[in-house]
Amino acid sequence: MIVIRKNSINRLLKKKWMNRCFTLLETMIALTLLIMAAGAIGWKMAGWVEKRRFKVDLEQFQSRLRTIHRMAINMQADWEGNLEKDGSEWSFRAQCLDPPGSKKFRPIKLRRTEIKLNEKEEKSFTFIFYSSGTVWPMGALQFKSLKDGAAASWELPLIFGKEEGDGVRELGPLRPNEA
């Protein structure tokens, strides 16, 4: 026969009471704290995403400029690139001029960016890539994000890896006998 004491019953009842589920109030407080933490993290992430988007747009634009420059030299054909403002974003379109419209690239977008060339802000910019390797216009191309104020500046034609008339490289198509 098993003898149960009164203290044993009280201990069992306390343990059962301790194993209860969370109350509605405790659950609401926990959810509120989680939502506040997620909001703070989301706020920080939104700024980071905007800065990254600005950087990626500029890298894509610079890559397109370099590609068109190389194509103009290798194809021995002049190219034209138009950077036009459409609302708060810019679009860049490029096409071969020899013969007109023979080759085109799909347009790329620069979102929520302010662009200046030599401290002048305009609604459109035209870049000419000559078959000799010369790029027009020359000067400082400045970018500023309208969302977070991030900025960048490029010197044309330095972004193409050479200075105009430096005399070190001969511009033109690649030849097999050059090494």
C-alpha positions as CSV (number, residue, x, y, z in Angstrom):
1,M,0.0,0.0,0.0
2,I,1.3,3.5,-0.9
3,V,1.1,6.2,1.7
4,I,0.6,9.7,0.3
5,R,1.3,12.7,2.5
6,K,-0.4,16.0,2.3
7,N,2.8,17.8,1.4
8,S,3.3,15.5,-1.6
9,I,-0.1,16.5,-3.0
10,N,0.7,20.2,-2.6
11,R,4.0,19.7,-4.4
12,L,2.2,18.0,-7.3
13,L,-0.3,20.8,-7.5
14,K,2.4,23.4,-7.6
15,K,4.3,21.6,-10.3
16,K,1.1,21.3,-12.4
17,W,0.4,25.0,-11.9
18,M,4.0,25.9,-13.0
19,N,3.6,23.9,-16.3
20,R,0.6,26.0,-17.4
21,C,0.6,27.8,-20.8
22,F,1.3,31.5,-21.3
23,T,-1.5,33.8,-20.7
24,L,-2.9,36.1,-23.4
25,L,-1.2,39.2,-21.8
26,E,2.2,37.5,-21.8
27,T,1.8,36.5,-25.4
28,M,0.8,40.0,-26.5
29,I,3.8,41.6,-24.7
30,A,6.2,39.1,-26.4
31,L,4.6,39.8,-29.8
32,T,4.9,43.5,-29.3
33,L,8.5,43.3,-28.4
34,L,9.2,41.1,-31.5
35,I,7.4,43.6,-33.8
36,M,9.3,46.5,-32.3
37,A,12.6,44.7,-32.9
38,A,11.7,43.8,-36.4
39,G,10.7,47.4,-37.2
40,A,14.0,48.7,-36.0
41,I,15.9,46.2,-38.0
42,G,13.7,46.9,-41.1
43,W,14.3,50.6,-40.8
44,K,18.1,50.1,-40.8
45,M,17.9,47.6,-43.7
46,A,15.9,49.9,-45.9
47,G,18.7,52.5,-45.8
48,W,21.3,49.8,-46.5
49,V,19.3,48.5,-49.4
50,E,18.9,52.0,-50.9
51,K,22.7,52.6,-50.7
52,R,23.4,49.3,-52.2
53,R,20.9,49.9,-55.1
54,F,22.6,53.3,-55.8
55,K,26.0,51.6,-55.9
56,V,24.8,48.8,-58.1
57,D,23.2,51.2,-60.6
58,L,26.4,53.2,-60.9
59,E,28.5,50.0,-61.4
60,Q,26.1,48.9,-64.1
61,F,26.2,52.3,-65.8
62,Q,30.0,52.4,-65.6
63,S,30.3,48.9,-67.0
64,R,28.0,49.9,-69.9
65,L,30.1,53.0,-70.7
66,R,33.3,50.9,-70.7
67,T,31.7,48.2,-72.9
68,I,30.5,50.8,-75.5
69,H,34.0,52.4,-75.5
70,R,35.6,49.1,-76.2
71,M,33.1,48.2,-78.9
72,A,33.7,51.5,-80.6
73,I,37.4,50.9,-80.7
74,N,37.2,47.2,-81.8
75,M,34.4,47.7,-84.4
76,Q,36.0,50.9,-85.7
77,A,32.5,52.5,-85.5
78,D,31.2,55.5,-83.6
79,W,28.7,55.0,-80.9
80,E,26.3,57.4,-79.2
81,G,24.9,57.1,-75.7
82,N,21.9,59.1,-74.4
83,L,21.3,59.6,-70.7
84,E,17.8,61.1,-70.3
85,K,15.8,62.0,-67.3
86,D,12.3,60.5,-67.0
87,G,10.7,61.7,-63.8
88,S,12.9,60.8,-60.9
89,E,14.9,58.2,-62.8
90,W,17.4,58.3,-65.7
91,S,17.6,55.9,-68.6
92,F,20.7,55.3,-70.7
93,R,20.4,54.1,-74.3
94,A,23.3,53.4,-76.6
95,Q,23.4,52.7,-80.4
96,C,26.0,52.4,-83.1
97,L,26.1,55.3,-85.5
98,D,27.9,53.5,-88.4
99,P,25.5,52.6,-90.0
100,P,22.8,54.4,-87.8
101,G,20.8,52.0,-85.6
102,S,22.7,48.9,-86.6
103,K,23.4,47.8,-83.1
104,K,21.7,48.8,-79.9
105,F,21.9,47.9,-76.2
106,R,18.8,47.5,-74.0
107,P,18.3,50.6,-71.8
108,I,19.5,50.7,-68.2
109,K,17.9,52.7,-65.4
110,L,19.5,54.9,-62.7
111,R,16.8,55.2,-60.0
112,R,16.3,58.4,-57.9
113,T,19.6,60.0,-58.8
114,E,20.7,63.5,-59.5
115,I,23.4,63.8,-62.3
116,K,25.6,66.7,-63.2
117,L,28.3,67.1,-65.8
118,N,31.0,69.7,-64.9
119,E,28.6,71.1,-62.2
120,K,25.8,71.6,-64.7
121,E,22.5,69.8,-64.2
122,E,20.6,69.0,-67.4
123,K,17.7,66.8,-68.4
124,S,19.7,64.8,-70.9
125,F,23.4,64.1,-71.7
126,T,24.8,62.8,-74.9
127,F,28.0,60.8,-74.9
128,I,29.9,60.1,-78.2
129,F,32.3,57.2,-78.3
130,Y,34.6,57.7,-81.4
131,S,36.3,54.8,-83.1
132,S,39.7,56.4,-82.3
133,G,39.0,55.8,-78.6
134,T,38.1,59.5,-77.8
135,V,35.1,60.1,-75.7
136,W,33.1,63.3,-75.7
137,P,32.2,65.1,-73.4
138,M,35.1,65.2,-71.0
139,G,34.9,66.4,-67.4
140,A,33.5,65.4,-64.1
141,L,30.4,63.4,-64.0
142,Q,28.7,63.7,-60.5
143,F,26.0,61.4,-59.1
144,K,24.0,61.9,-55.9
145,S,21.2,59.7,-54.6
146,L,18.0,61.6,-53.9
147,K,17.0,59.1,-51.2
148,D,20.0,59.0,-48.8
149,G,22.4,61.5,-50.2
150,A,25.1,59.0,-51.2
151,A,27.4,60.5,-53.9
152,A,30.0,59.5,-56.4
153,S,32.1,61.3,-59.0
154,W,33.9,60.1,-62.2
155,E,36.4,61.9,-64.4
156,L,35.8,61.3,-68.1
157,P,37.9,59.8,-69.8
158,L,39.8,58.4,-66.7
159,I,37.1,55.8,-66.0
160,F,38.2,54.1,-69.3
161,G,41.6,53.4,-67.8
162,K,43.6,56.0,-69.7
163,E,44.1,59.7,-70.0
164,E,43.4,61.4,-73.2
165,G,46.6,61.9,-75.2
166,D,48.9,60.2,-72.7
167,G,51.0,58.8,-75.5
168,V,51.4,55.5,-73.7
169,R,48.8,53.5,-75.5
170,E,47.9,53.4,-79.1
171,L,44.1,53.5,-79.5
172,G,42.4,51.5,-82.2
173,P,41.4,47.9,-82.9
174,L,43.4,45.0,-81.5
175,R,46.0,43.7,-83.9
176,P,47.5,40.2,-83.8
177,N,51.1,41.4,-84.1
178,E,50.8,43.6,-81.0
179,A,51.7,42.1,-77.7
